[in-house]
């Protein structure tokens, strides 16, 4: 009795089927059988299969019944303890079948074991499946190089693809095989989850490698795909748990550096993701407007309480932009407060935009574009630097003044009462140092 029954459902594409069968015969050892289920092909598939004689057992459908029924009919003919479902648009590599069966024998709690599937360019097509935040399944690390450490570790996943999937025959039969309610998609996911619900596991085996020419065989219409997705969500949406980021962190592709105060510093591997601009461009503007209003009301309240703001003597004669600084013997004029807040708000809105520009710049590969953006950023930071120094010199921005809130925006690292606004100060310091090391990139300053 063969240990493995390789079940290949086919619908037309005789040349692909021949390529797959030839690879199976040359790479699978001796203890196996091959069952091809011809799902009402209209090309020369039947004639081609006759050429394999007793090496291939054939099940023929008079009408097309789909992937699930074809796999179930093939399994009903099988003699092996392990059912190995294999798409006909695959090309197994040497040792693929022994790797799957050995792994299954070494992991008795694994009801199903999936292979590493590769695109023809040796990038990953399947290395296990994870669940996104919207509860939909996705092939993890699709497009990664085949030698990446994250795809070269065998482990448990919630689900696997059916393009190359070993399942223990007794457990396959105990859950009644593939559910024919699905048509050419999600059958594999549903089977894995039913096995999981029955108390068994599904594992990815990285040492079993198979090339997969994905979507070269059966096609699913958008209408049936939508129906399959809705059926999956209605059945499993509340059962599955999003776990993609758990694996990203486990594999070191996302790392976080924590401190006592937020924000957290997060590093994301460029192979995993790219950063997108913040989706709410008006968020910073609304926050600044709200904070500015708070500061303004505090100042008015202080004035009405009879506590006018006075400038320290040391600051009255300090020049500002080449002009003699005005001297206020009494309270700080209300109109002046409004003007300062308006100017500060505009300055900080620009700061937000420039910080987003810095994030974009980190992802640029075009060196000329990077240089231009650096010039623009350095010029802006020169302006911020000048404005910040001017505000620090001004006595009406000292710690006892409510305007320290605005000062905190400009240099959160020096104002611990406003955690989360230290980023601008970090940028200023890092780019001052960068500018000193790259004087050729420093834009001309107006005299």
Secondary structure, DSSP 8 states (H G I E B T S, - for coil): --SEEEEEEE-S-HHHHHHHHHHHHHHS-SSEEEEEEE-S--SSHHHHHHTTGGG-EEEE-SS---HHHHHHHHHHH--SSEEEEE-TTEEE-TTHHHHHHHHHHH-TTEEEEEEEEE-TTSBEEES-EEE-TTS-EEETTTTSBTT-GGGSS-EEESB--SSEEEEEHHHHHHTTSS-TTS-SSSHHHHHHHHHHHTT-EEEEEEEEEEEE-TTSS----HHHHHHHHHHHHHHHTTT----HHHHHHHTTSEEEE--SSS--EEEE-TTT------S-TTHHHHHHHHHHHHHHHHHHHHHHTT------GGGTT--BTTB-----SSS--HHHHHHHHHHHHHHHHHHHHHHHHHHHHHH---HHHHHHHHHHHHHHHHHHHHHHHHHHH-GGGSTTSTTHHHHHHH-GGG-TTSTT--HHHHHHHHHHHHHHH-GGGS-----
